[in-house]
Amino acid sequence: MVTQQFEQRTRDLIDSLNDLDDPNAAPTEEAEAADRVAPALSLTLPTSEASITVANAALGLAGTATDNRRVARITWVNSRGGNGVASKTGSTSAVTWSVGAVNLLAGDNIIRVRAYDGAGNVTAKTLTVTYQAATPAPAPAPAPAPAP
């Protein structure tokens, strides 16, 4: 029962991320409006998998994006707060992108990365990052009292 509730909550969070307006979305350019091909997007750092567990409170992201015409912008949104635009290098239609640090809160952080082309077509990838802060080592036992 708990597993089903957790899975449903995760699906609900992903759905809400899909429904969120991206405050950093690339504007559609009229000259490229006839373009119907969405960009291709890969997420390679910290993993290409769908989920990862980390012990650090911040996480860098990186990957690549390509488009038949132009990759306009790469954005990210964290379900636990925070959003931004990735840095990108490369040609107009093939870029390498990166985000220096996404701040995490304890528990699941669902990070949605989106690639936009000049026509407003978008492709998204989702990464679930579980942040588990390292537990501190126990304090050493006190020294025994000296003999009388």
N, C-alpha and C positions, 0 to 999 in steps of 0.2 A: 504494500500500500504506500509506504513512504517513497519507494523508488518510483512508482507511478506518479505521485504528486511532484517529485523532483523533476521527472522527465517532462511533465506537463508544464511546470513553471519555466523550465528551460525553453520549451517550444514557445511559450507565451512571450518570454523575453526576446527571443529571436524575431518573432512576429512584430513586436513593438519596435525593434530596431529597424525592421524593414519599412514600417510605417512612419518612422521619424523623418522629418525633413532634415536634410543635411545642410547645416548652416554654411558649409564651405563648398557647396555644389558649384560646378562650372556653369557659367551662363551659356545658353544655346546661341550659336552664331548663325545668323540667317543664311549666310552663304553655304553652310554645311548642313542645313536642315534636311536635305534630301538623303543624307547618309543614314542608313538604317542598320549598319553593322556596329555592334557594341565592341568596345576594346577587350582585349584579352588581359587578364590580370593574374599574377602569381604572387604568393606570399611565401618567402623562403626563410626569413629570419624572424623569430627564433626557431621556427619549424615550419614545414609544409603540411604538417598534420592539422587536424581540426581542433585539437586541444593540447594544452601543456600545463604542467604544474611547476611553479617557480617559488623561490624563497626570497626574491628581491622585490622591493616595492616599486620598481620602475623597470620598464622593458622597452628595448629598441625593436623596431620593425623594419623590414626591408623586403624588396622583391623587384619584379619587372612588370612592365605593361607595354602592350603594342596595340596599334590600331591601323586600319587601312588608310586613314588620312592623318589624324593628329591626336595624340594623347594630350588633353587639355589640363587635367588636374587629377591628383590622387589625394583622397581625403580619408580621415579615420574618425570614428566615434566610439567611445567606451561607454557601455551601459551603466557603469558606476560613476560616470562623470568625466568630462574632458572630450575635446575634439580638436582637430587641426588639419592642416594641409601638409602633405609630405614634400620633402625636397626631391627634385628629380634632375637627372642628368641624362644626356644621350641625344638622339636625333628627335625630330618632330614626331615620328611615328613609332619609335622604340626607345623606351626610357628605363633606367634603373632608378628606383625610388627608395627613400629611407625616412624614418622618423626617429629622432634621437632618443626620446624617452616618453613613454606613456605611463603616467602614474597609475598605480593599482591600489585597490582597497582589498582587505582580507576577504577571501571567498572567491566566487566566480565573477570575472570581469569579461563580458562578451564584447569583443572588439570587432567592429565592422569596418573593413577597408573598401573603398569604392574608387574605381577608375572611370573618369568621364572623358568623352571625346568632345570635339568642338560642336557637334550636333546635339549634344545632351544625352547621347546614349550612355548607359552606365552598366558596369559589371561590378559585382561585389563578392568579397570573400569574408568569411566569419571565422574568428579564432576565439575559442574559450580559454581564458587564462585563469587558472586557479592559483591565487596567491596564498601561500601558507607561510607565514612568518616563522623563521627559525626559533625554536624554543631555547631560551638561555640555559646554559649548563647550571646544574644545581650548585648552590653555595657549598664550599668545603665545610666539613664538620669542624666545630670549634676544637682547639687544642685542649688536651686533658689538663686538669688543674694540677699544679705542682704538688708533690707529696709533702705532708707536714713535717 
